[in-house]
Amino acid sequence: MYLIDRAVAIIKPRQPYLDWANSLPDPTPVTLEQLRRDSTAILIPESEYQTDAKAYIRKTYAPIFEMELDAWCRDESFWPATRNYETFTDWFDVEIYDMVIDASEKEITKEAY
């Protein structure tokens, strides 16, 4: 096993995200519990303090927000008009974990999202 020099941010949808998803044409039946169980994990720079990791998320929330919206609906015309940091924190919980371990022997590959 290998210690990775990153932290991880888990992005967990909240009720407003589910409400938006259910307001779309032809909504996919899903519960908040299901959405939160299948959350997004994002590697972020390693930091000594949680406040630094949270500051990093605050700086980079916009592409994360758009990625989460795009994962549910590719048509941007259905996305909320207001996508500021306050809306992001209303729509998502962010959990930060400082220790990331790679238990696989395979090399990590990257692909642009």
PyMOL commands that set and color helices and strands:
alter all, ss='L'
color gray80, all
select helices_A, chain A and resi 15-23+32-37+50-72+76-78+85-91
alter helices_A, ss='H'
color red, helices_A
select strands_A, chain A and resi 2-4+6-13+40-45+92-97+100-102
alter strands_A, ss='S'
color yellow, strands_A
deselect
rebuild
show_as cartoon
